[in-house]
Amino acid sequence: MTRDSIIIIGAGIGGLSTGCYARMNGYRTTIFEMHKRPGGCCTSWTRKGYTFDFCIHNLSASSESSKTRMVWDELGAFRDARTFGFKESVQVEDERGRVLRMVTDLESLKEQMHSLAPDDAIAIDEYIKGVGKMRGFDMFTMMLGGIGPKLSILRYLPSLNKWGKVTMQQYGERF
């Protein structure tokens, strides 16, 4: 065991994970957090009987099939907890009551987007095509591995670049 120590600023997911891995490797750790409790962006709070969950979108790669699940399991993050892969991640409503549900089914998402913004058909189609090509990309696994996983993003860059160009052509300076 080494007597080296580490000071960590912030008790969010990154700080807590760093502290856990440092301890696993023999370091003494001290974590400083300015809030009353740990969790950072992965917290929720209750106000006037409503629970506001700021966490759910930050628990990426928590499904059983995710390659990154290994890290969550290693840290004990889901001990005695079940995780779910939802078909809808976000729902947005505009001032006129129109709703867009960000769903995992790309055909359904495309139909919704076309019905809400038919004039943006070209950008929508390119966006959906780009998302389809990115489906196999696991950003969190890329960050965990060595150079190989990091280089894996290269095959996705043409799709991202093409969508960006179409969007700029469609929206110009407004985007």
C-alpha positions in Angstrom: 0.0 0.0 0.0 1.3 3.4 -0.9 0.9 6.4 1.3 0.2 8.7 -1.6 -2.9 10.8 -1.4 -5.2 12.5 -3.8 -7.5 15.5 -3.3 -10.6 15.4 -5.5 -12.7 18.5 -6.1 -16.4 17.7 -6.6 -18.4 14.7 -5.5 -20.2 14.2 -8.8 -20.0 10.9 -10.8 -16.5 11.8 -12.0 -15.2 12.7 -8.6 -16.8 9.8 -6.8 -15.5 7.3 -9.5 -12.0 8.8 -9.3 -12.1 8.4 -5.5 -13.2 4.8 -5.8 -10.6 3.8 -8.3 -7.9 5.7 -6.4 -8.8 3.8 -3.2 -8.8 0.5 -5.2 -5.2 1.3 -6.2 -4.0 2.1 -2.7 -4.3 5.9 -2.5 -5.8 7.8 0.4 -8.5 10.2 -1.0 -10.3 13.3 0.2 -13.2 14.5 -1.8 -14.4 18.1 -1.4 -18.0 19.0 -2.4 -19.6 22.4 -2.1 -23.2 21.1 -2.0 -24.8 19.3 0.9 -24.8 15.9 -0.7 -22.8 14.1 -3.4 -24.0 13.3 -6.9 -23.4 16.4 -9.0 -25.5 16.2 -12.1 -26.7 12.8 -11.0 -29.1 14.0 -8.3 -32.7 14.6 -7.8 -34.6 16.9 -5.5 -38.2 17.3 -4.3 -40.0 20.6 -4.2 -43.7 21.1 -3.4 -44.5 17.4 -3.8 -42.7 17.1 -7.2 -39.5 15.2 -7.8 -37.1 16.7 -10.2 -34.7 14.1 -11.6 -31.6 15.8 -13.1 -29.9 12.4 -13.2 -31.6 10.2 -15.7 -29.9 11.5 -18.8 -26.5 11.2 -17.0 -26.8 7.5 -16.4 -25.8 6.7 -20.0 -24.7 3.2 -20.7 -26.5 1.7 -17.8 -28.4 -1.0 -19.7 -27.3 -4.6 -19.2 -26.1 -4.8 -22.9 -23.8 -1.7 -22.6 -20.1 -2.2 -22.7 -19.7 0.6 -20.2 -21.9 -1.2 -17.7 -18.7 -2.9 -16.5 -17.6 0.3 -14.9 -20.9 0.9 -13.1 -20.9 -2.7 -11.9 -17.2 -2.5 -10.8 -18.0 0.6 -8.7 -21.2 -1.0 -7.3 -23.4 1.8 -8.6 -26.3 -0.5 -9.4 -26.0 -2.9 -6.5 -29.5 -4.1 -5.6 -31.0 -1.8 -8.3 -32.7 -2.6 -11.6 -32.0 -0.6 -14.7 -34.3 -0.1 -17.6 -33.8 0.8 -21.3 -36.6 3.2 -22.1 -37.9 3.7 -25.6 -38.5 7.4 -24.9 -35.8 9.5 -23.3 -37.2 13.1 -23.5 -40.5 14.8 -24.2 -40.6 18.4 -25.2 -43.7 20.6 -25.6 -43.8 24.0 -27.3 -46.0 26.9 -26.3 -48.8 25.7 -28.7 -48.9 22.3 -27.1 -47.1 20.4 -29.8 -45.1 17.5 -28.5 -41.9 15.9 -29.7 -41.0 12.6 -28.0 -37.3 11.6 -28.5 -37.8 7.9 -29.0 -35.3 5.2 -29.9 -37.3 4.0 -32.9 -35.8 6.2 -35.7 -38.7 5.8 -38.1 -41.2 7.0 -35.5 -38.9 9.9 -34.6 -38.6 10.8 -38.2 -42.4 10.8 -38.7 -42.9 13.0 -35.6 -40.2 15.5 -36.8 -41.7 15.6 -40.3 -45.2 16.3 -38.9 -43.9 19.0 -36.6 -41.6 20.7 -39.1 -42.4 19.6 -42.7 -40.3 22.5 -44.2 -37.2 21.0 -42.5 -37.5 17.6 -44.3 -34.0 17.7 -45.8 -32.3 18.4 -42.4 -34.5 15.9 -40.6 -33.7 13.1 -43.1 -30.0 13.8 -42.9 -30.2 13.9 -39.1 -32.0 10.6 -38.9 -29.6 9.0 -41.4 -26.6 10.3 -39.2 -28.2 9.0 -36.0 -28.7 5.6 -37.7 -25.0 5.5 -38.6 -24.0 6.5 -35.1 -26.1 3.7 -33.4 -23.1 1.4 -33.0 -20.9 4.1 -31.5 -20.4 3.9 -27.7 -18.9 7.2 -26.6 -18.4 6.1 -23.0 -16.5 2.9 -24.1 -14.3 5.1 -26.3 -13.3 7.2 -23.3 -12.4 4.1 -21.2 -10.1 2.3 -23.6 -6.7 3.0 -25.1 -6.1 4.4 -28.6 -8.1 1.7 -30.5 -11.5 2.7 -29.0 -10.7 6.4 -29.4 -9.8 5.9 -33.1 -13.2 4.2 -33.6 -14.9 7.6 -33.9 -13.1 8.2 -37.2 -15.6 6.1 -39.2 -18.4 8.2 -37.9 -17.0 11.6 -38.7 -18.3 11.8 -42.3 -21.9 11.3 -41.1 -21.5 14.1 -38.5 -19.8 16.4 -41.0 -22.5 15.8 -43.7 -25.3 16.5 -41.2 -23.6 19.7 -40.1 -23.2 21.0 -43.6 -26.9 20.2 -44.5 -28.0 21.9 -41.3 -25.9 25.0 -42.0 -27.3 25.2 -45.6 -30.8 24.8 -44.4 -30.6 27.3 -41.5 -27.7 29.5 -42.3 -26.8 32.0 -39.6 -29.9 31.0 -37.4 -28.3 27.7 -36.5 
